[in-house]
Amino acid sequence: WVLTTPGQFAAACFGTILFGIALEVVLYKRKAVYAMEPGNLRLCLSVLVYALQLSMGYFIMLIIMTDSGPLFVCTVGGLMIGRVYKR
């Protein structure tokens, strides 16, 4: 995925912020899964949410590894905004 225009880069920055927020929301929602009654449903949901969390975390790592300062700042900003959602 190559960002060749300023519009593409702006969209990538905005998407990165939203993705960081989404990851923090997934982390927040994991607590709701753990609050469920123990059983097979809770186990399956727990595994699925964990897989989603890991996948999103690795994708964020790939964004950071592009060595783009603005994308790094947008990633951290999105995670910070998402953390505020938790409160």
Residue frames relative to the residue before (quaternion, step in Angstrom):
aa qw qx qy qz dx dy dz
W 1.0000 0.0000 0.0000 0.0000 0.00 0.00 0.00
V 0.0519 -0.8143 0.5774 -0.0292 3.56 -0.51 1.21
L 0.2590 -0.7545 0.5882 0.1327 3.55 -0.87 1.02
T 0.0406 -0.8591 0.5097 -0.0236 3.55 -0.17 1.28
T 0.7539 0.3100 -0.1983 0.5443 3.61 1.17 -0.33
P 0.6225 -0.5359 0.4031 0.4037 3.60 -1.18 0.40
G 0.6236 0.5451 -0.3411 0.4446 3.61 1.06 -0.67
Q 0.6437 0.5068 -0.3160 0.4786 3.56 1.00 -0.82
F 0.6599 0.5073 -0.3126 0.4577 3.57 0.96 -0.85
A 0.6392 0.5132 -0.3217 0.4738 3.59 1.00 -0.80
A 0.6483 0.5067 -0.3159 0.4724 3.59 0.99 -0.81
A 0.6373 0.5194 -0.3235 0.4684 3.59 1.04 -0.78
C 0.6406 0.5132 -0.3264 0.4688 3.60 0.98 -0.79
F 0.6666 0.4916 -0.2985 0.4742 3.58 0.90 -0.91
G 0.6622 0.5055 -0.2997 0.4649 3.58 0.95 -0.86
T 0.6331 0.5297 -0.3250 0.4615 3.56 1.06 -0.74
I 0.6227 0.5196 -0.3370 0.4781 3.59 1.02 -0.74
L 0.6741 0.4903 -0.2959 0.4666 3.58 0.89 -0.92
F 0.6468 0.5206 -0.3230 0.4542 3.59 1.01 -0.78
G 0.6312 0.5195 -0.3283 0.4733 3.59 1.04 -0.74
I 0.6339 0.5114 -0.3235 0.4816 3.57 1.01 -0.80
A 0.6574 0.5238 -0.3097 0.4444 3.58 0.92 -0.93
L 0.6343 0.5231 -0.3413 0.4556 3.61 0.98 -0.75
E 0.6673 0.4866 -0.3106 0.4705 3.58 0.90 -0.83
V 0.6132 0.5311 -0.3497 0.4687 3.61 1.08 -0.63
V 0.6311 0.5203 -0.3313 0.4703 3.59 1.00 -0.81
L 0.6461 0.5121 -0.3219 0.4655 3.59 0.94 -0.82
Y 0.6468 0.5171 -0.3099 0.4671 3.57 1.03 -0.81
K 0.6918 0.4893 -0.2774 0.4528 3.57 0.93 -0.90
R 0.5192 0.6302 -0.4229 0.3929 3.61 1.18 -0.36
K 0.6124 0.5598 -0.3522 0.4330 3.57 1.05 -0.69
A 0.6268 0.5313 -0.3365 0.4601 3.59 1.06 -0.70
V 0.6302 0.5175 -0.3343 0.4725 3.58 1.06 -0.70
Y 0.6782 0.4891 -0.2974 0.4608 3.59 0.93 -0.83
A 0.6371 0.5300 -0.3290 0.4528 3.59 1.18 -0.46
M 0.5122 0.6489 -0.4173 0.3773 3.59 1.27 -0.19
E 0.6188 -0.5283 0.4258 0.3958 3.53 -1.28 0.34
P 0.5307 -0.6410 0.4375 0.3407 3.62 -0.89 0.88
G 0.3865 0.6947 -0.5435 0.2695 3.54 -1.07 0.77
N 0.7511 -0.4018 0.2789 0.4434 3.53 -1.34 -0.10
L 0.6276 0.5382 -0.3483 0.4418 3.60 0.99 -0.74
R 0.6570 0.5022 -0.3065 0.4713 3.56 0.91 -0.90
L 0.6473 0.5224 -0.3199 0.4536 3.58 0.95 -0.84
C 0.6752 0.4925 -0.2950 0.4633 3.59 0.87 -0.94
L 0.6699 0.4876 -0.3000 0.4726 3.58 0.89 -0.89
S 0.6285 0.5426 -0.3290 0.4499 3.55 1.01 -0.81
V 0.6696 0.4911 -0.2967 0.4716 3.57 0.93 -0.89
L 0.6656 0.5067 -0.3062 0.4543 3.60 0.94 -0.85
V 0.6705 0.4808 -0.3033 0.4767 3.58 0.92 -0.87
Y 0.6275 0.5309 -0.3311 0.4635 3.59 1.06 -0.73
A 0.6438 0.5112 -0.3167 0.4732 3.59 0.98 -0.84
L 0.6375 0.5170 -0.3174 0.4749 3.59 1.01 -0.81
Q 0.6494 0.5171 -0.3136 0.4611 3.58 0.94 -0.89
L 0.6689 0.4937 -0.3066 0.4636 3.60 0.87 -0.89
S 0.6570 0.5156 -0.3129 0.4524 3.58 0.90 -0.91
M 0.6711 0.4866 -0.2973 0.4738 3.56 0.91 -0.87
G 0.6397 0.5343 -0.3201 0.4505 3.58 1.00 -0.80
Y 0.6709 0.4772 -0.2974 0.4834 3.58 0.95 -0.83
F 0.6242 0.5247 -0.3473 0.4630 3.59 1.04 -0.66
I 0.6313 0.5113 -0.3257 0.4837 3.58 1.03 -0.76
M 0.6146 0.5381 -0.3459 0.4616 3.59 1.04 -0.73
L 0.6456 0.5139 -0.3220 0.4641 3.60 0.99 -0.80
I 0.6212 0.5254 -0.3430 0.4694 3.59 1.03 -0.73
I 0.6547 0.5070 -0.3101 0.4671 3.58 0.91 -0.90
M 0.6873 0.5073 -0.2833 0.4358 3.60 0.96 -0.85
T 0.5059 0.6312 -0.4429 0.3866 3.62 1.21 0.03
D 0.3485 -0.7664 0.4651 0.2735 3.58 1.30 -0.20
S 0.4323 0.6561 -0.4909 0.3764 3.55 1.03 0.81
G 0.4276 -0.7300 0.4795 0.2331 3.55 -0.58 1.17
P 0.6866 0.4764 -0.3098 0.4535 3.61 0.80 -0.88
L 0.6528 0.4959 -0.3246 0.4717 3.61 1.00 -0.72
F 0.6000 0.5478 -0.3501 0.4662 3.58 1.13 -0.66
V 0.6705 0.4949 -0.2911 0.4699 3.56 0.90 -0.98
C 0.6563 0.5053 -0.3112 0.4659 3.60 0.97 -0.82
T 0.6241 0.5345 -0.3374 0.4593 3.58 1.05 -0.73
V 0.6838 0.4687 -0.2821 0.4829 3.56 0.82 -0.99
G 0.6384 0.5280 -0.3237 0.4571 3.58 0.99 -0.80
G 0.6594 0.5085 -0.3051 0.4622 3.58 0.94 -0.85
L 0.6493 0.5007 -0.3126 0.4796 3.57 1.01 -0.80
M 0.6440 0.5132 -0.3232 0.4662 3.59 1.03 -0.73
I 0.6516 0.4995 -0.3170 0.4747 3.58 0.95 -0.83
G 0.6417 0.5271 -0.3094 0.4633 3.56 1.03 -0.80
R 0.6226 0.5376 -0.3331 0.4609 3.57 1.08 -0.74
V 0.6165 0.5402 -0.3363 0.4638 3.57 1.04 -0.76
Y 0.5890 0.5821 -0.3514 0.4366 3.60 1.08 -0.72
K 0.6287 0.5702 -0.3283 0.4145 3.57 1.04 -0.82
R 0.6454 0.5218 -0.3333 0.4473 3.58 1.04 -0.65
